[in-house]
């Protein structure tokens, strides 16, 4: 199956998956895996690996295996280490100390804004998936500290992380797009434009977070309303004395600094062994491993090392479902990328070319929705745009930077079941998949639309 019929099959597959999860309460892992298998068969992926003219085409089993293992290798250990850090911070009272520090900076009345801006800053050097895992302990503690809606805080954090992830170098997507479009030597311009174009979606995301927080209740909020959880004061009393600010902050800020150094080192011309060391320490797995060491040190200072085994065991039980559902989403994305859908979309995009700055946005949005990865959507769209920039009236450094922004805006529209970030936000936010569609999916639509409106307004001045 190819062409338009394949796209229709994909849409029907997504609808089937949503209905199975929401209506018939099928576990997301089983629903996504079943839909991926059906779509692979309908799309014509070979049943077994085949070799034609020396070119090997993967069979269904190989595609499913690659999608599953690929997700584990890219984010699996990151999720485990990040969750372990979070568990230790909660057990030692460090998360509550961090919440107190944030409240002192921004005031008790602005926790959603604080969470959003925190995410926006952290995700400049760090992938949004890793950033959410790292900052989730602070989010939970702030919910307890301020009494704010857990869903509102989840959405606010997701907003900030996602915006800088697609807009602001040194995140890989925007850098790759800038280089492809011939403005790689103007990264400061791209960074500045990314900051400017962040304003509209930041505002829209904050408004939506407060709106949806009043209408959707996560599992942890329902437990709190039934008196299952302790109040903030009771939690503080249980810890006796909260840890110091540096000890509480180190397990989170050290990984962020290491990842930032690894990325920035390349940009400022560091070479040789020093760059290798920075790249090694800046790898998310290694950076979070260092953060875990700082967290264990905090556990030792609190004289709770005897609880370390149980904390680790409980953490692995918690992240298990998250890992498997996220990997299933990777399978769906791999199945789609193994078909001719993406190439069909790129080859038949001519009817969009008279839309100017809206063209890269729509093309990236189509690719993002189809295959799940924002980075893939950004790099693919940039490759398509490169030879036609002048004909679309988008030539020059400034319009090139705005095109990078338009691509980024499309690459966040929309996040759903084939996107690993959807499952990270939904599961760590203690929400059901149905609630994830109402929050994360709608949020990314709102942010995408707000972003392209802001980009279009900026483009009127150039």
C-alpha positions in Angstrom: 0.0 0.0 0.0 1.3 3.4 -0.9 0.2 7.0 -1.4 -3.0 8.4 -0.1 -4.4 5.0 0.8 -1.5 4.6 3.2 -2.2 7.9 4.9 -5.9 6.9 5.3 -4.8 3.6 6.8 -2.5 5.5 9.2 -5.4 7.8 10.3 -7.7 4.8 10.8 -5.0 3.0 12.8 -4.6 6.0 15.1 -8.4 6.2 15.6 -8.5 2.5 16.3 -5.7 2.8 18.9 -7.4 5.8 20.7 -10.8 4.0 20.8 -9.2 0.8 22.1 -7.4 2.7 24.9 -10.1 5.1 25.8 -13.4 3.2 25.1 -12.5 -0.4 25.7 -9.8 0.2 28.3 -7.1 -1.9 26.5 -3.7 -1.3 28.1 -1.8 1.3 26.0 1.1 -1.1 25.5 -1.1 -3.8 23.9 -3.1 -1.3 21.9 -0.1 0.4 20.4 1.7 -2.9 19.6 -1.4 -4.4 18.0 -2.0 -1.3 15.9 1.6 -1.2 14.9 1.5 -4.8 13.8 -1.7 -4.3 11.8 -0.4 -1.1 10.1 2.8 -2.9 9.2 0.9 -5.7 7.5 -1.5 -3.4 5.7 1.3 -1.1 4.6 3.1 -4.0 2.9 6.2 -4.3 5.0 7.6 -7.8 4.3 6.8 -10.6 6.7 10.5 -11.5 6.9 13.8 -9.8 6.0 14.2 -9.8 2.2 17.2 -9.0 0.0 16.7 -7.6 -3.5 19.7 -6.5 -5.7 21.9 -6.5 -2.6 19.6 -4.3 -0.6 18.1 -5.8 2.5 14.6 -4.7 3.5 13.6 -5.4 7.1 10.6 -7.6 7.8 7.9 -6.8 10.3 9.6 -8.6 13.2 12.8 -6.7 12.6 11.1 -3.4 12.3 9.2 -3.9 15.6 12.3 -5.1 17.3 14.3 -2.1 16.1 11.6 0.4 17.2 11.3 -1.2 20.6 15.1 -1.5 21.3 15.8 1.9 19.7 13.6 3.7 22.2 15.2 1.8 25.2 18.7 2.7 24.0 17.8 6.4 23.5 15.8 7.1 26.7 15.4 3.9 28.7 18.3 4.4 31.1 17.7 8.1 31.2 14.2 7.5 32.6 15.4 5.0 35.1 18.2 7.2 36.5 16.1 10.3 36.4 13.3 8.5 38.3 15.8 7.2 40.8 17.1 10.7 41.5 13.6 11.9 42.0 12.7 9.1 44.4 15.8 9.8 46.5 15.0 13.5 46.5 11.6 12.8 47.7 12.8 10.4 50.4 15.3 12.8 51.8 13.1 15.9 51.7 15.4 17.5 49.1 12.5 17.9 46.7 10.6 19.9 49.3 13.7 22.1 49.9 13.9 22.8 46.1 10.2 23.7 46.1 10.8 26.2 49.0 13.7 27.8 47.0 11.5 28.2 43.9 8.6 29.7 45.9 11.0 32.2 47.5 12.2 33.3 44.0 8.8 33.7 42.2 6.3 33.8 45.0 3.6 31.3 46.0 1.1 32.8 43.5 3.0 32.0 40.4 4.0 28.3 40.5 2.9 27.5 37.0 4.9 30.3 35.5 7.9 29.2 37.6 7.6 25.6 36.4 7.2 26.8 32.8 10.2 29.1 32.8 12.3 26.5 34.6 11.5 23.9 31.8 12.2 26.5 29.1 15.7 27.2 30.4 16.6 23.6 31.2 15.6 22.3 27.7 17.9 24.6 25.9 20.8 22.2 26.4 18.8 19.1 27.4 16.3 17.1 25.5 12.7 17.7 26.6 12.2 14.0 27.7 15.3 14.1 30.0 14.3 17.6 31.2 10.9 16.4 32.3 12.3 13.5 34.2 14.9 15.7 35.9 12.4 18.4 36.9 9.5 16.2 37.8 10.5 16.0 41.5 10.4 19.8 41.8 7.0 19.8 40.1 5.6 17.3 42.5 7.0 19.2 45.5 5.7 22.5 44.3 2.2 21.0 43.9 2.4 20.0 47.6 4.0 23.3 48.6 1.5 25.6 46.8 -1.7 23.4 46.5 -1.7 24.1 42.7 -3.3 21.6 40.3 -0.9 18.8 39.5 -2.2 18.7 35.9 -1.6 22.5 35.5 2.0 22.1 36.7 2.5 19.1 34.4 1.3 21.1 31.4 3.3 24.2 32.4 6.5 22.2 32.6 5.8 20.4 29.4 5.2 23.7 27.7 8.5 25.3 28.7 10.5 22.2 27.9 9.0 21.7 24.4 9.3 25.3 23.2 13.0 25.6 23.7 13.5 22.0 22.5 12.3 22.9 19.0 13.3 26.6 18.9 16.6 27.3 20.6 20.1 25.9 19.8 22.1 24.1 21.0 19.2 21.7 20.9 20.1 19.4 17.9 17.0 20.0 15.9 17.3 23.8 15.4 21.1 23.5 14.9 20.6 20.9 12.1 17.9 22.9 10.5 20.0 26.1 10.5 22.9 24.3 8.9 20.7 22.7 6.3 19.2 26.0 5.4 22.6 27.7 5.1 22.6 29.9 8.2 24.7 27.7 10.4 27.1 30.6 10.9 24.3 32.7 12.3 23.4 30.7 15.3 23.3 33.8 17.5 20.5 35.1 15.2 18.7 31.8 15.4 19.0 31.8 19.2 17.7 35.3 19.4 14.8 34.6 17.1 14.1 31.4 19.1 13.8 33.5 22.3 11.6 36.1 20.6 9.3 33.4 19.0 9.0 31.7 22.4 6.9 34.5 23.8 3.6 33.7 22.1 3.6 29.9 22.9 4.8 30.5 26.5 1.8 32.8 27.1 -0.6 30.4 25.3 0.8 27.4 27.2 0.5 29.1 30.6 -3.1 30.1 29.9 -4.0 26.6 28.7 -2.3 25.1 31.8 -4.4 27.1 34.2 -7.5 26.4 32.1 -7.1 22.6 31.8 -5.9 22.3 35.4 -9.4 23.1 36.6 -11.0 20.5 34.3 -8.7 17.5 34.5 -7.7 15.7 37.7 -4.7 13.3 37.8 -4.6 10.2 40.0 -2.4 11.9 42.6 -4.8 14.8 42.9 -7.7 12.4 43.4 -5.8 10.6 46.1 -5.1 13.9 47.8 -8.8 14.9 47.7 -9.6 11.6 49.5 -7.2 12.4 52.2 -4.7 9.7 51.2 -1.7 12.0 50.9 -0.1 14.2 53.6 -0.2 18.0 53.7 3.0 19.9 53.1 3.4 20.7 56.8 3.1 17.1 57.7 5.7 16.1 55.1 8.2 18.7 56.4 7.6 17.4 60.0 8.2 13.9 58.9 11.7 14.8 57.6 12.6 16.7 60.7 15.2 18.9 59.1 15.3 19.6 55.3 18.7 19.3 53.6 20.7 22.4 52.5 20.1 24.1 49.3 23.3 23.0 47.5 22.8 19.3 48.5 19.2 19.4 47.3 20.1 21.1 44.0 23.2 19.2 43.0 21.6 16.0 41.7 19.5 18.1 39.3 21.7 21.0 38.4 25.0 19.0 37.9 23.5 16.8 35.1 22.1 19.9 33.4 25.5 21.7 33.6 27.3 18.6 32.2 24.9 18.2 29.3 25.2 21.9 28.6 29.0 21.8 28.6 29.0 18.9 26.2 26.9 20.8 23.7 28.4 24.2 24.2 32.0 22.8 23.9 31.4 22.0 20.3 30.1 25.5 19.5 33.0 27.4 21.0 35.7 25.4 19.2 37.0 23.1 21.9 38.8 20.1 20.3 40.8 17.1 21.2 40.8 15.1 24.5 39.0 17.9 26.4 36.1 17.8 23.9 35.9 14.0 24.2 35.7 14.3 28.0 33.0 17.0 27.8 31.0 14.9 25.2 31.3 11.8 27.4 30.2 13.6 30.6 27.5 15.5 28.6 25.9 12.3 27.3 22.5 12.2 29.1 23.1 8.7 30.5 26.5 9.6 32.0 25.3 13.1 33.2 22.4 11.5 35.0 24.6 8.8 36.4 26.7 11.6 38.0 23.5 13.2 39.3 22.6 9.8 40.8 25.9 9.7 42.7 25.1 13.2 44.2 21.6 11.9 45.1 23.1 8.9 46.8 25.5 11.2 48.7 22.4 13.1 49.9 20.9 9.8 51.0 24.0 9.1 53.0 24.0 12.5 54.6 20.4 11.9 55.7 21.5 8.6 57.2 19.0 6.6 55.1 21.3 4.4 53.1 19.6 1.3 54.6 16.6 2.3 52.5 18.5 2.6 49.2 17.8 -1.0 48.0 14.0 -0.6 48.6 14.0 2.9 46.9 15.7 1.4 43.9 13.4 -1.5 43.7 10.3 0.6 44.1 11.6 3.0 41.4 12.1 0.2 38.9 8.5 -1.0 39.5 7.2 2.5 38.9 9.2 3.2 35.7 8.6 -0.3 34.2 5.2 0.5 32.7 6.4 3.9 31.5 9.4 2.3 29.7 7.3 -0.3 27.9 4.6 2.0 26.8 7.2 4.5 25.6 9.0 1.7 23.7 5.6 0.7 22.1 5.3 4.3 20.8 8.7 3.9 19.3 7.6 0.8 17.5 4.7 2.7 15.9 7.0 5.4 14.8 9.5 2.9 13.3 6.7 1.1 11.4 5.6 4.4 9.9 9.2 5.4 9.0 9.6 2.0 7.3 6.7 2.7 4.9 6.6 5.1 2.0 4.4 7.5 3.9 7.0 10.2 4.7 8.5 10.1 1.1 5.0 10.4 -0.4 4.2 13.4 1.8 7.5 15.1 0.8 7.1 14.3 -2.9 3.6 15.7 -3.0 3.9 18.9 -1.0 3.8 21.2 -4.0 0.3 22.4 -3.3 1.5 24.0 -0.1 4.3 25.9 -1.6 2.3 29.2 -2.2 1.8 29.5 1.6 5.1 31.2 2.3 6.2 31.0 5.9 3.2 28.7 6.6 4.5 26.1 4.2 7.4 24.8 6.4 5.0 24.9 9.4 2.4 22.7 7.8 4.9 20.3 6.3 6.7 19.8 9.6 3.3 19.4 11.4 2.3 16.7 9.0 5.6 14.8 9.4 5.5 15.3 13.2 2.0 13.9 13.5 2.7 11.0 11.2 6.0 9.7 12.7 6.2 11.2 16.2 9.7 12.6 16.5 10.1 16.4 16.5 13.8 16.1 15.6 13.0 13.9 12.6 10.3 16.3 11.5 12.6 19.3 11.8 15.5 17.7 9.9 13.3 16.2 7.2 11.4 19.5 6.6 14.7 21.5 6.5 16.0 19.2 3.9 12.9 19.7 1.8 13.0 23.5 2.3 16.7 24.1 1.5 16.4 24.1 -2.4 13.3 26.2 -2.5 14.0 29.0 0.0 14.5 31.7 -2.6 11.4 30.7 -4.6 9.3 31.0 -1.5 10.6 34.4 -0.7 12.4 33.1 2.4 16.0 33.8 1.4 18.5 35.7 3.6 19.7 35.1 7.2 16.6 36.7 9.0 14.0 34.9 6.9 16.1 31.7 7.1 16.0 32.0 10.9 12.3 32.5 10.8 11.9 29.4 8.6 13.8 27.4 11.3 11.2 28.8 13.8 8.3 27.9 11.5 9.7 24.3 11.1 10.1 24.1 14.9 6.5 25.3 15.5 5.2 22.6 13.1 7.5 20.0 14.8 5.6 20.3 18.1 2.2 20.0 16.4 0.9 17.6 17.7 2.3 15.2 20.3 0.3 12.0 20.6 0.7 8.2 21.1 3.7 7.7 18.6 5.7 10.4 20.5 7.9 9.2 23.4 7.5 12.7 25.1 3.7 12.1 25.2 4.2 9.1 27.3 6.8 10.6 29.5 4.5 13.6 30.3 1.4 11.5 30.7 2.9 8.8 32.9 5.1 11.0 35.1 2.1 13.4 35.4 0.1 10.5 36.7 -2.5 10.8 34.0 -4.4 8.2 31.9 -3.9 8.1 28.1 -7.3 9.7 27.6 -6.2 12.6 29.9 -3.0 12.8 27.9 -4.9 13.5 24.7 -6.9 16.2 26.5 -3.8 17.8 28.0 -0.5 17.1 26.1 -2.0 16.6 22.6 -4.3 19.7 22.8 -1.5 21.7 24.4 0.9 21.0 21.5 -1.8 22.1 19.1 -2.4 25.3 21.0 1.4 26.0 21.2 1.9 25.2 17.5 -0.8 27.6 16.4 0.3 30.3 18.8 3.9 29.9 17.6 3.2 30.2 13.9 0.9 33.3 14.5 3.8 34.9 16.4 6.3 33.9 13.7 4.0 35.3 11.0 3.7 38.6 12.9 7.5 38.9 13.3 7.9 38.1 9.6 5.8 41.2 8.6 8.7 43.4 9.9 11.3 41.8 7.7 
